[in-house]
Amino acid sequence: MTETSVLPSESAPSASPKQFDWRLFLVLCVLGFLASFLVIPYALALTDSASLTAFSGGETQVLVMTIAGQVCNGALLFPLIALGLLAGNKVGLGAPLLARLWKREPGKGAARKALLWGFVAGLLGGALVLGLSSASGLLIEAEYARLGLEVPDIQAPPPWMGFLASISAGITEEIMLRLFLMTGLVWLGSLFWRTPEGKPRAFVLWSANLLSAIAFGLLHLPLATSLALVTPMALLNTLVMNALLGIVFGWLYMKHGLESAMMGHFSTDLVLHVLVPLLFP
């Protein structure tokens, strides 16, 4: 693969700088802000009764604090989207499918291809994680037994909550990790390593993909610790599994755009947070 073939012209925007797309910015801000609230039922379902008693207001206070937290998270996306789009304009990354909607540019075939790639890659990624988890789960149980700890009994929230959380994560986390972080890293790398055409070199893209994938794995460690997954093997398992998925989402992003990465993230979570609870309640 040549270094200029990472971003195909059929689906990715040009690497030459262009004007800031305010309509795309506003659309992503609205999507991200609204999606932030969809995770609330899932988050509350993971809050155990012991945590609730730590607050004098009980469930009402937890609900208010959760909503307030999501308002902050949704608002935080605004500057991340702006910075991601600005950097993306310079390195040829972004959300090409959404950008084409109101420009009435031809691209239905590219849109179907990008979303289909995302959906299939996400399903395969979810299946891969399930397969690897079945093996790593045995090692984690053995570690808990060796340390004299009880393996936490984590009850998965109902599938409908998992569905809403899948939409939320697919939008908000891809904005943070791919549009903002990965694009910013590519832009920084392209200042030093770029092709004669001005595009970021392939190793810059893949290095940014790897680093943002590791950040994606680290992002899930606080949830793991809150669920009592605190042994080294359990934490490593959380980090590695999510980092592997992050690499897949990053590949979709640089190959087909942000929308494809969002679809991949969503379909992966469908497997993990909807299909699994349906089959193994």
PAZAPA-4460 file (N, C-alpha, C; in steps of 0.05 Angstrom, whole numbers, plus 32768, in hexadecimal, padded with zeros to 4 digits):
% residues 281
    n_x    n_y    n_z   ca_x   ca_y   ca_z    c_x    c_y    c_z   seq   type   mol
   8011   7FE8   8000   8000   8000   8000   8012   8019   8000     1      M     A
   800E   802B   7FEE   801D   8043   7FED   8013   8056   8003     2      T     A
   8024   8069   8009   801E   807B   801F   8008   808F   8018     3      E     A
   8001   8092   7FFF   7FEB   80A4   7FF7   7FD1   8096   7FF2     4      T     A
   7FD0   807B   7FF8   7FB8   806C   7FF2   7FA7   8068   800B     5      S     A
   7FAF   8073   8021   7FA0   806E   803A   7F85   807C   803A     6      V     A
   7F84   8093   802D   7F6B   80A2   802D   7F60   80A2   8011     7      L     A
   7F4E   8090   800A   7F44   808F   7FEE   7F33   80A7   7FE7     8      P     A
   7F36   80B0   7FCF   7F28   80C8   7FC6   7F0A   80C5   7FC5     9      S     A
   7F00   80AC   7FC3   7EE4   80A7   7FC0   7ED4   80AD   7FDA    10      E     A
   7EE2   80AC   7FF1   7ED3   80B0   800A   7EDF   80C4   801C    11      S     A
   7EF8   80CB   801A   7F04   80DE   802C   7F08   80F9   801F    12      A     A
   7F07   810E   802F   7F0A   8129   8024   7F26   812E   801B    13      P     A
   7F2A   8142   800C   7F45   8149   8001   7F57   8151   8018    14      S     A
   7F71   814B   8015   7F84   8152   8029   7F8B   8170   8029    15      A     A
   7F84   817E   8014   7F89   819B   8013   7F77   81AA   8026    16      S     A
   7F81   81BF   8033   7F71   81CE   8046   7F58   81DA   8039    17      P     A
   7F42   81DB   8047   7F2A   81E7   803D   7F1C   81F6   8053    18      K     A
   7F07   8204   804B   7EF8   8215   805F   7EEB   8204   8074    19      Q     A
   7EE8   820F   808C   7EDB   8202   80A2   7EBD   81FF   809B    20      F     A
   7EB3   81E7   809E   7E97   81E1   8098   7E86   81E4   80B1    21      D     A
   7E79   81FC   80B3   7E69   8202   80CB   7E51   81F0   80CD    22      W     A
   7E45   81E9   80B7   7E2D   81D7   80B8   7E35   81BC   80C2    23      R     A
   7E4B   81B1   80B9   7E54   8197   80C3   7E5B   8199   80E1    24      L     A
   7E67   81AF   80E9   7E6D   81B3   8105   7E54   81B3   8116    25      F     A
   7E3F   81C1   810D   7E26   81C3   811C   7E18   81A8   811D    26      L     A
   7E18   8199   8107   7E0B   817F   8106   7E19   816C   811A    27      V     A
   7E33   816B   811A   7E42   815A   812C   7E3E   8162   8149    28      L     A
   7E3C   817C   814E   7E37   8186   8169   7E1C   817C   8173    29      C     A
   7E08   817F   8163   7DED   8176   816A   7DED   8158   816F    30      V     A
   7DF8   8149   815C   7DF9   812C   815F   7E08   8123   8178    31      L     A
   7E1F   812F   817D   7E2F   8128   8194   7E21   812F   81AE    32      G     A
   7E15   8147   81AF   7E08   8150   81C8   7DF0   813E   81CF    33      F     A
   7DDF   8139   81BB   7DC8   8128   81C0   7DD0   810B   81C6    34      L     A
   7DE5   8101   81B9   7DEE   80E6   81BE   7DF9   80E3   81DA    35      A     A
   7E03   80F8   81E5   7E0E   80F7   8200   7DF9   80EE   8215    36      S     A
   7DE0   80F4   8210   7DCB   80EE   8224   7DC1   80D1   8221    37      F     A
   7DC6   80C4   820A   7DBB   80AA   8205   7DC8   8095   8218    38      L     A
   7DDF   809B   8222   7DED   8087   8233   7DE3   8088   8250    39      V     A
   7DD3   809B   8257   7DCB   809E   8273   7DBD   8085   827F    40      I     A
   7DA9   8079   8271   7D9D   8061   827D   7DB1   804B   8282    41      P     A
   7DC4   8047   826F   7DD8   8033   8271   7DEB   8039   8289    42      Y     A
   7DF3   8052   828B   7E05   8059   82A1   7DF7   8056   82BC    43      A     A
   7DDE   805D   82BE   7DD0   805A   82D8   7DCC   803C   82DF    44      L     A
   7DC8   802B   82CA   7DC5   800F   82CF   7DDE   8002   82DA    45      A     A
   7DF5   800E   82D4   7E0F   8004   82DE   7E16   800E   82F9    46      L     A
   7E06   8022   8303   7E0B   802D   831D   7DFD   801C   8332    47      T     A
   7E0D   800E   8342   7E02   7FFB   8356   7DF6   8009   836E    48      D     A
   7DE8   7FFA   837D   7DDA   8006   8395   7DEE   8011   83A9    49      S     A
   7E05   8005   83AB   7E19   800F   83BE   7E22   802B   83B7    50      A     A
   7E25   8030   839D   7E2C   804B   8394   7E16   805F   8399    51      S     A
   7DFE   8056   8396   7DE7   8068   839A   7DE6   8072   83B7    52      L     A
   7DEC   8060   83CA   7DE9   8068   83E6   7DFF   807C   83EE    53      T     A
   7E13   807F   83DD   7E28   8092   83E4   7E1F   80AF   83E1    54      A     A
   7E08   80B3   83D4   7DFD   80CD   83D0   7DE4   80D1   83E1    55      F     A
   7DE3   80E8   83EF   7DCD   80ED   8401   7DB3   80EE   83F2    56      S     A
   7DB4   80F7   83D9   7D9B   80FA   83C9   7D93   80E0   83BC    57      G     A
   7DA3   80CB   83BE   7D9B   80B1   83B3   7D9A   80B2   8394    58      G     A
   7D87   80A4   8389   7D85   80A1   836C   7D81   80BB   835E    59      E     A
   7D71   80CD   836B   7D6B   80E7   835E   7D85   80F7   835A    60      T     A
   7D96   80F7   836F   7DAF   8106   836D   7DC1   80FA   8358    61      Q     A
   7DC2   80E0   8357   7DD3   80D2   8343   7DC9   80D9   8327    62      V     A
   7DAE   80D9   8323   7DA3   80E0   8309   7DAA   80FC   8300    63      L     A
   7DA7   810F   8313   7DAD   812B   830D   7DCB   812E   8306    64      V     A
   7DDC   8121   8316   7DF9   8123   8311   7E00   8116   82F6    65      M     A
   7DF3   8100   82EF   7DF9   80F3   82D6   7DF1   8104   82BF    66      T     A
   7DD9   8110   82C0   7DD0   8122   82AB   7DE2   813A   82A8    67      I     A
   7DEA   8146   82BF   7DFC   815D   82BE   7E17   8155   82B2    68      A     A
   7E20   813D   82B8   7E39   8134   82AD   7E38   8131   828F    69      G     A
   7E21   8127   8285   7E1E   8124   8268   7E1B   813E   825A    70      Q     A
   7E0F   8152   8267   7E0E   816D   825C   7E2A   8178   8258    71      V     A
   7E3B   8174   826C   7E57   817D   826A   7E65   816D   8254    72      C     A
   7E61   8153   8253   7E6E   8143   823E   7E66   814B   8222    73      N     A
   7E4B   8151   821F   7E42   8159   8205   7E4D   8174   81FD    74      G     A
   7E4E   8186   8210   7E59   81A1   8209   7E77   819F   8203    75      A     A
   7E85   818D   8211   7EA2   818A   820C   7EA8   8181   81EF    76      L     A
   7E95   8174   81E3   7E99   816B   81C7   7E9B   8182   81B4    77      L     A
   7E8F   8199   81BA   7E8F   81AF   81A7   7EAB   81B8   819F    78      F     A
   7EBC   81BF   81B2   7ED7   81C6   81A9   7EE7   81B0   819C    79      P     A
   7EE2   8197   81A5   7EF0   8180   8199   7EE8   817D   817C    80      L     A
   7ECF   8180   8176   7EC5   817F   815B   7ED2   8194   814A    81      I     A
   7ED3   81AD   8154   7EDE   81C3   8145   7EFC   81BE   813F    82      A     A
   7F0B   81B6   8153   7F27   81B0   814F   7F2C   8199   813C    83      L     A
   7F1B   8184   813F   7F1E   816D   812E   7F18   8174   8111    84      G     A
   7F04   8184   810B   7EFE   818C   80F0   7F13   819E   80E4    85      L     A
   7F1E   81B0   80F5   7F33   81C2   80EB   7F4C   81B1   80E4    86      L     A
   7F54   819F   80F5   7F6B   818E   80EF   7F65   817B   80D7    87      A     A
   7F4C   8171   80D7   7F45   815F   80C1   7F46   816C   80A6    88      G     A
   7F3F   8186   80A4   7F40   8194   808B   7F5C   8195   8080    89      N     A
   7F70   8193   8091   7F8C   8195   8089   7F98   817A   8081    90      K     A
   7F8D   8164   808C   7F99   814A   8087   7F86   8137   8078    91      V     A
   7F6F   8140   8070   7F5D   812F   8061   7F4D   811B   8071    92      G     A
   7F47   8122   808A   7F36   8111   809B   7F1D   8120   80A3    93      L     A
   7F07   8112   80A9   7EEF   8120   80B1   7ED6   810F   80AE    94      G     A
   7EC0   811C   80A8   7EA6   810E   80A5   7E9C   8114   8089    95      A     A
   7EA6   8106   8075   7EA0   810D   8059   7E83   8107   8051    96      P     A
   7E76   80F3   805E   7E5B   80ED   8056   7E48   8103   805F    97      L     A
   7E4B   810C   8078   7E3A   8122   8081   7E3F   813C   8072    98      L     A
   7E59   8141   806B   7E60   8159   805D   7E53   815A   8041    99      A     A
   7E4E   8142   8035   7E43   8141   801A   7E24   8144   801A   100      R     A
   7E17   8140   8031   7DFA   813F   8031   7DEE   8159   8026   101      L     A
   7DF6   8170   8031   7DEA   8189   8028   7DF8   8195   8010   102      W     A
   7E0F   818A   8008   7E1C   8193   7FEF   7E11   8185   7FD6   103      K     A
   7E01   8170   7FDB   7DF5   8161   7FC5   7E0A   8156   7FB2   104      R     A
   7E20   814E   7FBD   7E35   8142   7FAD   7E30   8124   7FAA   105      E     A
   7E36   8119   7F93   7E32   80FC   7F8F   7E44   80EC   7FA2   106      P     A
   7E39   80D8   7FAE   7E48   80C8   7FC1   7E38   80B3   7FCF   107      G     A
   7E20   80AC   7FC4   7E0F   8098   7FD1   7E1E   807D   7FD2   108      K     A
   7E2C   8076   7FBD   7E3B   805D   7FBD   7E50   805C   7FD2   109      G     A
   7E5F   8073   7FD4   7E74   8074   7FE8   7E68   8073   8004   110      A     A
   7E51   8080   8008   7E44   8080   8022   7E3B   8064   802A   111      A     A
   7E2F   8056   8018   7E27   803A   801E   7E3F   8029   8024   112      R     A
   7E54   802C   8014   7E6C   801C   8019   7E78   8022   8034   113      K     A
   7E7A   803C   803B   7E86   8044   8054   7E77   8039   806C   114      A     A
   7E5C   803C   806B   7E4B   8033   8081   7E4B   8014   8083   115      L     A
   7E4B   8007   806B   7E4B   7FEA   806B   7E65   7FDF   8077   116      L     A
   7E7C   7FEB   806E   7E95   7FE4   8079   7E95   7FE7   8098   117      W     A
   7E8B   7FFE   80A1   7E8A   8003   80BD   7E79   7FEE   80CC   118      G     A
   7E62   7FE8   80C1   7E50   7FD5   80CF   7E5C   7FB9   80D0   119      F     A
   7E67   7FB0   80BA   7E72   7F95   80BA   7E8B   7F93   80CB   120      V     A
   7E9D   7FA7   80C8   7EB5   7FA7   80D9   7EAF   7FA8   80F6   121      A     A
   7E9A   7FB8   80FE   7E92   7FB9   8119   7E87   7F9E   8124   122      G     A
   7E77   7F91   8114   7E6D   7F76   811C   7E84   7F63   8120   123      L     A
   7E97   7F63   810D   7EAE   7F51   810F   7EBF   7F58   8128   124      L     A
   7EC2   7F72   812D   7ED1   7F7B   8144   7EC4   7F72   815E   125      G     A
   7EA9   7F74   815F   7E9B   7F6A   8177   7E9E   7F4C   817B   126      G     A
   7E9C   7F3D   8165   7EA0   7F20   8166   7EBC   7F19   816F   127      A     A
   7ED0   7F29   8165   7EEC   7F24   816D   7EEF   7F28   818B   128      L     A
   7EE4   7F3D   8196   7EE6   7F43   81B2   7ED9   7F2D   81C3   129      V     A
   7EC2   7F24   81BA   7EB5   7F0E   81C8   7EC6   7EF5   81C9   130      L     A
   7ED2   7EEF   81B2   7EE3   7ED7   81B1   7EFB   7EDA   81C3   131      G     A
   7F09   7EF1   81C2   7F20   7EF5   81D3   7F19   7EF6   81F0   132      L     A
   7F01   7F01   81F6   7EF8   7F04   8212   7EF3   7EE8   821F   133      S     A
   7EEA   7ED6   820E   7EE5   7EBB   8219   7EFF   7EAE   8223   134      S     A
   7F15   7EB4   8215   7F2F   7EA9   821D   7F3B   7EB9   8234   135      A     A
   7F3A   7ED3   8232   7F46   7EE4   8247   7F36   7EE2   8261   136      S     A
   7F1C   7EDC   825F   7F0B   7EDA   8277   7F15   7EC4   8289   137      G     A
   7F1F   7EAE   827E   7F2A   7E98   828E   7F42   7EA1   829D   138      L     A
   7F54   7EB1   8290   7F6C   7EBB   829D   7F64   7ECE   82B3   139      L     A
   7F50   7EDF   82AE   7F48   7EF3   82C2   7F3C   7EE5   82DB   140      I     A
   7F2C   7ED0   82D6   7F20   7EC1   82ED   7F37   7EB3   82FD   141      E     A
   7F4B   7EA9   82EF   7F61   7E9C   82FE   7F70   7EB0   830E   142      A     A
   7F73   7EC9   8303   7F81   7EDD   8312   7F72   7EE6   832B   143      E     A
   7F58   7EE9   8328   7F47   7EF0   833F   7F49   7EDA   8355   144      Y     A
   7F49   7EC1   834C   7F4B   7EAB   835F   7F66   7EAB   836D   145      A     A
   7F7B   7EB0   835E   7F96   7EB1   836A   7F99   7EC7   837E   146      R     A
   7F8C   7EDE   8379   7F8D   7EF5   838B   7F79   7EF3   83A2   147      L     A
   7F68   7EDE   83A2   7F54   7EDB   83B6   7F3D   7EEF   83B4   148      G     A
   7F38   7EF8   839C   7F22   7F0B   8397   7F0B   7EFD   838A   149      L     A
   7EF3   7F09   838E   7EDB   7EFE   8381   7ED7   7F0C   8366   150      E     A
   7ED3   7EFC   8352   7ECE   7F07   8337   7EB4   7F17   8337   151      V     A
   7EB5   7F30   832F   7E9C   7F41   8330   7E86   7F36   831E   152      P     A
   7E6E   7F35   8328   7E57   7F2C   8319   7E4A   7F45   830C   153      D     A
   7E51   7F4B   82F3   7E48   7F63   82E6   7E2F   7F5C   82D6   154      I     A
   7E19   7F68   82DD   7E00   7F64   82CF   7DFD   7F78   82B8   155      Q     A
   7DFB   7F6E   829F   7DF9   7F80   8288   7DDE   7F8E   8289   156      A     A
   7DDE   7FA9   8283   7DC4   7FB7   8281   7DB3   7FAC   826B   157      P     A
   7D99   7FB1   826C   7D87   7FA6   8257   7D90   7FAE   823B   158      P     A
   7D89   7F9E   8227   7D92   7FA4   820B   7D8A   7FBF   8201   159      P     A
   7D72   7FC9   8209   7D6A   7FE3   81FE   7D7C   7FF9   8209   160      W     A
   7D86   7FF6   8221   7D99   8009   822C   7DB4   8007   821D   161      M     A
   7DBB   7FEE   8217   7DD4   7FEA   8208   7DD2   7FF5   81EC   162      G     A
   7DBA   7FF5   81E0   7DB6   8000   81C5   7DBA   801E   81C6   163      F     A
   7DAE   802B   81D9   7DB1   8048   81DC   7DCF   804F   81E2   164      L     A
   7DDB   8040   81F3   7DF7   8045   81F9   7E09   8040   81E1   165      A     A
   7E02   802E   81D0   7E11   8028   81B7   7E10   8040   81A4   166      S     A
   7DF9   804C   81A2   7DF7   8065   8191   7E08   807B   819D   167      I     A
   7E05   807E   81B8   7E14   8094   81C5   7E32   8091   81C2   168      S     A
   7E3C   8079   81C7   7E59   8074   81C5   7E63   8077   81A9   169      A     A
   7E53   806C   8196   7E5B   806D   817A   7E5F   808A   8170   170      G     A
   7E50   809C   817B   7E52   80B8   8172   7E66   80C8   8183   171      I     A
   7E62   80C7   819D   7E72   80D9   81AE   7E90   80CF   81B0   172      T     A
   7E94   80B6   81B3   7EAF   80AC   81B6   7EBF   80AE   819C   173      E     A
   7EB1   80AB   8185   7EBF   80AE   816C   7EC6   80CB   8167   174      E     A
   7EB5   80DD   8170   7EBC   80FA   816E   7ED5   8100   817E   175      I     A
   7ED6   80F6   8196   7EED   80FB   81A8   7F06   80ED   819F   176      M     A
   7F05   80D3   8199   7F1D   80C4   8194   7F26   80C5   8177   177      L     A
   7F14   80C6   8164   7F1C   80C6   8148   7F1D   80E2   813D   178      R     A
   7F06   80F0   813D   7F05   810B   8131   7F18   811E   813E   179      L     A
   7F19   811E   8159   7F2A   8131   8167   7F47   8126   816B   180      F     A
   7F49   8110   817A   7F64   8107   8182   7F74   80FC   816B   181      L     A
   7F69   80E9   815C   7F78   80DD   8146   7F7E   80F2   8131   182      M     A
   7F6A   8102   812A   7F6F   8117   8115   7F85   812A   811E   183      T     A
   7F83   8132   8138   7F98   8144   8142   7FB3   8138   8141   184      G     A
   7FB6   811F   8148   7FD0   8111   8147   7FDA   810F   812A   185      L     A
   7FC8   810A   8117   7FD0   8109   80FB   7FDA   8124   80F2   186      V     A
   7FCB   8139   80FA   7FD4   8154   80F2   7FEF   815B   80FD   187      W     A
   7FF4   8154   8117   800E   8159   8122   8024   814A   8114   188      L     A
   801F   8130   810E   8032   8120   8100   8037   812A   80E4   189      G     A
   8023   8134   80D7   8026   813D   80BB   8037   8157   80B9   190      S     A
   803B   8164   80D0   804C   817C   80CF   8069   8174   80CB   191      L     A
   8070   815A   80D0   808B   8151   80CE   808E   813C   80B8   192      F     A
   8079   812C   80B4   807B   8116   80A0   8062   8117   808E   193      W     A
   8066   8120   8076   8051   8121   8062   805C   811A   8046   194      R     A
   804A   8112   8035   8052   810B   8019   8056   8125   8009   195      T     A
   8062   8122   7FF2   8066   813A   7FE0   804B   8148   7FDA   196      P     A
   8035   8139   7FDA   801B   8144   7FD5   800F   8153   7FEE   197      E     A
   801D   8152   8004   8014   815F   801C   8003   814E   802E   198      G     A
   7FFF   8135   8028   7FEF   8123   8039   8000   8116   804F   199      K     A
   7FF3   8110   8065   8002   8102   807B   800B   80E6   8071   200      P     A
   8023   80DF   8079   802E   80C5   8071   801F   80AE   807F   201      R     A
   8020   8097   8074   8010   8080   807E   8017   807A   809B   202      A     A
   8031   807B   80A2   8039   8073   80BD   802F   8088   80D1   203      F     A
   802B   80A1   80C8   801F   80B6   80DA   8002   80AE   80E0   204      V     A
   7FF3   80A7   80CC   7FD7   809F   80CF   7FD5   8087   80E2   205      L     A
   7FE5   8073   80DE   7FE3   805A   80EE   7FEE   805F   810A   206      W     A
   8002   8070   810D   800B   8076   8128   7FF6   8085   8138   207      S     A
   7FE8   8098   812A   7FD2   80A6   8137   7FBB   8094   813E   208      A     A
   7FB6   8081   812C   7FA1   806D   8131   7FA8   805C   814A   209      N     A
   7FC1   8053   814C   7FC9   8043   8163   7FC7   8053   817D   210      L     A
   7FD1   806B   817D   7FD1   807B   8195   7FB4   8082   819E   211      L     A
   7FA3   8088   818B   7F87   808E   8192   7F79   8075   819B   212      S     A
   7F80   805E   8190   7F75   8044   8199   7F7D   803E   81B6   213      A     A
   7F96   8043   81BD   7F9F   803F   81D8   7F8F   8052   81EB   214      I     A
   7F8C   806B   81E2   7F7C   807E   81F3   7F60   8074   81F6   215      A     A
   7F55   8068   81E1   7F3A   805C   81E2   7F38   8046   81F7   216      F     A
   7F4D   8036   81F8   7F4E   8021   820D   7F50   802C   8229   217      G     A
   7F61   8041   822C   7F64   804E   8246   7F4A   805B   824F   218      L     A
   7F3B   8065   823C   7F22   8072   8243   7F0E   8060   8250   219      L     A
   7F11   8045   824C   7EFE   8032   8257   7F07   8027   8272   220      H     A
   7F1F   802E   827B   7F29   8023   8294   7F19   802D   82AC   221      L     A
   7F11   8047   82AD   7F01   804F   82C5   7EE7   803F   82C8   222      P     A
   7EDA   8038   82B2   7EC2   8028   82B4   7EC9   800C   82BF   223      L     A
   7EDF   8001   82B5   7EE7   7FE6   82BE   7EEC   7FE6   82DC   224      A     A
   7EFA   7FFA   82E6   7F00   7FFB   8303   7EE6   8000   8313   225      T     A
   7ED3   800F   8308   7EBA   8013   8317   7EAA   7FFA   8319   226      S     A
   7EAF   7FE7   8307   7EA1   7FCD   8307   7EB2   7FB8   8316   227      L     A
   7EC6   7FC1   8324   7ED7   7FAF   8334   7EE9   7F9D   8323   228      A     A
   7EEE   7FA5   830A   7F01   7F97   82FA   7F1C   7FA4   82FE   229      L     A
   7F2A   7F9D   8314   7F41   7FAC   831D   7F5B   7F9C   831D   230      V     A
   7F5B   7F83   8315   7F74   7F74   8314   7F83   7F7C   82FB   231      T     A
   7F9E   7F78   82FB   7FAE   7F7F   82E4   7FA4   7F72   82CA   232      P     A
   7F9D   7F58   82CC   7F93   7F4A   82B4   7F79   7F56   82AA   233      M     A
   7F67   7F5D   82BC   7F4D   7F68   82B4   7F50   7F83   82A7   234      A     A
   7F62   7F93   82B3   7F66   7FAE   82A7   7F74   7FAC   828D   235      L     A
   7F88   7F9A   828A   7F96   7F96   8271   7F83   7F8D   825C   236      L     A
   7F71   7F7B   8264   7F5D   7F70   8251   7F4B   7F87   8246   237      N     A
   7F42   7F98   8258   7F32   7FAF   8250   7F41   7FC1   823D   238      T     A
   7F5A   7FC7   8243   7F6A   7FD9   8233   7F6F   7FCD   8217   239      L     A
   7F77   7FB3   8216   7F7E   7FA7   81FC   7F65   7FA3   81EB   240      V     A
   7F4F   7F9A   81F6   7F37   7F95   81E6   7F2D   7FAF   81D9   241      M     A
   7F2D   7FC4   81E9   7F23   7FDE   81DE   7F37   7FEA   81CB   242      N     A
   7F51   7FE6   81D0   7F65   7FF1   81BD   7F63   7FE3   81A2   243      A     A
   7F5E   7FC9   81A2   7F5B   7FBA   8189   7F43   7FC5   8179   244      L     A
   7F2D   7FCA   8188   7F16   7FD5   817A   7F1C   7FF1   8171   245      L     A
   7F2B   8001   8180   7F32   801C   8178   7F42   801C   815E   246      G     A
   7F53   8009   815A   7F62   8007   8141   7F50   8003   812A   247      I     A
   7F3C   7FF1   812E   7F28   7FED   8118   7F19   8006   8112   248      V     A
   7F10   8014   8127   7F01   802D   8122   7F12   8042   8115   249      F     A
   7F2C   8043   811D   7F3E   8056   8111   7F43   8050   80F3   250      G     A
   7F45   8036   80ED   7F48   802F   80D0   7F2F   8037   80C0   251      W     A
   7F18   8032   80CB   7EFF   803B   80BE   7EFF   8059   80BA   252      L     A
   7F09   8068   80CE   7F09   8085   80CC   7F1B   808F   80B6   253      Y     A
   7F33   8085   80B4   7F45   808F   80A0   7F40   8083   8084   254      M     A
   7F31   806E   8083   7F2A   8062   8069   7F10   806D   805E   255      K     A
   7EFC   8070   806F   7EE1   8078   8065   7ED5   8091   8073   256      H     A
   7EE1   809A   8089   7ED7   80B2   8096   7ECB   80AC   80B1   257      G     A
   7EC4   80C2   80BF   7EBA   80C0   80DA   7EA0   80B0   80DC   258      L     A
   7E8E   80B3   80C8   7E75   80A5   80C9   7E79   8086   80C9   259      E     A
   7E8C   807D   80BA   7E92   8060   80B9   7E9C   8057   80D4   260      S     A
   7EAD   8067   80E1   7EB7   8060   80FC   7EA1   805F   8110   261      A     A
   7E8E   8072   810E   7E77   8073   8120   7E66   805A   811C   262      M     A
   7E62   8052   8103   7E52   803A   80FD   7E60   8021   8108   263      M     A
   7E7B   8020   8105   7E8A   8009   810F   7E88   8007   812D   264      G     A
   7E8B   801E   813B   7E89   801E   8158   7E6D   8016   8161   265      H     A
   7E59   8020   8153   7E3D   801A   815A   7E37   7FFC   8157   266      F     A
   7E40   7FF0   8140   7E3A   7FD4   813C   7E49   7FC2   814E   267      S     A
   7E62   7FCA   8156   7E71   7FBB   816A   7E62   7FBA   8184   268      T     A
   7E58   7FD2   818D   7E4A   7FD3   81A6   7E2F   7FC5   81A5   269      D     A
   7E23   7FC3   818D   7E0B   7FB3   818A   7E10   7F96   8192   270      L     A
   7E27   7F8C   8189   7E2E   7F70   8190   7E32   7F6D   81AE   271      V     A
   7E41   7F80   81B9   7E4A   7F7D   81D5   7E35   7F85   81E9   272      L     A
   7E24   7F99   81E3   7E12   7FA4   81F6   7DF4   7F9F   81F0   273      H     A
   7DEF   7F94   81D9   7DD3   7F8D   81D2   7DD0   7F6F   81CD   274      V     A
   7DE0   7F65   81BA   7DDE   7F48   81B3   7DE5   7F36   81CB   275      L     A
   7DFB   7F3C   81D8   7E04   7F2B   81EE   7DEF   7F2B   8205   276      V     A
   7DE5   7F42   820E   7DD0   7F41   8223   7DB7   7F32   821A   277      P     A
   7DB0   7F34   8200   7D99   7F25   81F6   7D9D   7F07   81F7   278      L     A
   7DB5   7EFE   81F0   7DBA   7EE1   81EF   7DC2   7ED6   820A   279      L     A
   7DCF   7EE7   821B   7DD8   7EDD   8235   7DCE   7EF1   824B   280      F     A
   7DB5   7EF3   8250   7DAA   7F07   8263   7DB4   7F02   827F   281      P     A
***
